[in-house]
């Protein structure tokens, strides 16, 4: 009986060792994948910051003003004036539509009598 217990314990030990070995390599692979993703995120953040800097450089007011004056004939851009703005009363809001009545309605029914008046 003891020999069977020793053999089963030995087999369980080998199975646990094999499981731990596989888990170790799976964990290492996951860590390498996370490191790769973090490197990719850092690269994308750097590219985004470069693009934001380029956008800010291209949207300088003096540059835009110069482009507007150079291309005035083609674009016809003029400075904004207060008369170009409208009021809230000029906004055309959509009309509310009432739901359709799809069942017959009795309009001659007597009103209920209220007690206690």
Secondary structure by P-SEA (a helix, b strand, c coil): caaaaaaaaaaaaaaaaaaaaaaaaaaaaaaaaaaaaaaaaaaaaaaaaaaaaaaaaaacaaaaaaaaaaaccccccccccccccccccccccbbbbcccccccccccccccccccc
